[in-house]
Amino acid sequence: MHRIDLVEIAGSLLILVAYVAGRTGHLRWDSRTALSLNLLGSAALAVIAFTQESWGFLLLEGSWALVSAVSLAAACLRTPAPTDRPDH
């Protein structure tokens, strides 16, 4: 297994953790934690897609990273910061 494979798996796991935590109610979709996980994971996958010239995958992951970044910036500007858990 190459280093790029490890980065790819890590990026995918970050996105999947945010998704599962959101679906099971352990994390709010709009929380800084969920958005950060999505941003880090999708940005890593976008870089890999770019280096491998996988343009469709780059479009998907680059868009995902951009939306996550904008949403995270908006979440950081909110005051007070909402809790990550949906029951608070």
Contacts in CASP RR format, 6 or more apart in sequence:
PFRMAT RR
TARGET T0000
AUTHOR 0000-0000-0000
METHOD contacts of the structure
MODEL  1
MHRIDLVEIAGSLLILVAYVAGRTGHLRWDSRTALSLNLLGSAALAVIAF
TQESWGFLLLEGSWALVSAVSLAAACLRTPAPTDRPDH
4 48 0 8 1.000
4 51 0 8 1.000
7 44 0 8 1.000
7 48 0 8 1.000
8 44 0 8 1.000
8 45 0 8 1.000
8 48 0 8 1.000
10 41 0 8 1.000
10 44 0 8 1.000
11 40 0 8 1.000
11 41 0 8 1.000
11 42 0 8 1.000
11 44 0 8 1.000
11 45 0 8 1.000
12 41 0 8 1.000
12 45 0 8 1.000
14 37 0 8 1.000
14 38 0 8 1.000
14 40 0 8 1.000
14 41 0 8 1.000
14 44 0 8 1.000
15 37 0 8 1.000
15 38 0 8 1.000
15 41 0 8 1.000
15 42 0 8 1.000
15 45 0 8 1.000
15 64 0 8 1.000
17 37 0 8 1.000
18 27 0 8 1.000
18 33 0 8 1.000
18 34 0 8 1.000
18 37 0 8 1.000
18 38 0 8 1.000
21 27 0 8 1.000
21 34 0 8 1.000
22 28 0 8 1.000
22 29 0 8 1.000
22 34 0 8 1.000
22 86 0 8 1.000
25 85 0 8 1.000
25 86 0 8 1.000
26 85 0 8 1.000
27 33 0 8 1.000
27 34 0 8 1.000
27 84 0 8 1.000
27 85 0 8 1.000
27 86 0 8 1.000
28 34 0 8 1.000
28 82 0 8 1.000
28 83 0 8 1.000
28 84 0 8 1.000
28 85 0 8 1.000
28 86 0 8 1.000
30 71 0 8 1.000
30 75 0 8 1.000
30 82 0 8 1.000
31 75 0 8 1.000
31 82 0 8 1.000
31 83 0 8 1.000
31 84 0 8 1.000
32 72 0 8 1.000
32 75 0 8 1.000
32 76 0 8 1.000
32 81 0 8 1.000
32 84 0 8 1.000
33 84 0 8 1.000
34 84 0 8 1.000
35 68 0 8 1.000
35 71 0 8 1.000
35 72 0 8 1.000
35 75 0 8 1.000
36 72 0 8 1.000
38 64 0 8 1.000
38 65 0 8 1.000
38 68 0 8 1.000
39 65 0 8 1.000
39 68 0 8 1.000
39 69 0 8 1.000
39 72 0 8 1.000
41 65 0 8 1.000
42 61 0 8 1.000
42 62 0 8 1.000
42 64 0 8 1.000
42 65 0 8 1.000
42 68 0 8 1.000
43 61 0 8 1.000
43 62 0 8 1.000
43 65 0 8 1.000
45 57 0 8 1.000
45 61 0 8 1.000
46 58 0 8 1.000
46 61 0 8 1.000
46 62 0 8 1.000
46 64 0 8 1.000
46 65 0 8 1.000
48 54 0 8 1.000
49 55 0 8 1.000
49 56 0 8 1.000
49 57 0 8 1.000
49 58 0 8 1.000
49 60 0 8 1.000
49 61 0 8 1.000
49 62 0 8 1.000
50 58 0 8 1.000
75 81 0 8 1.000
75 82 0 8 1.000
82 88 0 8 1.000
END
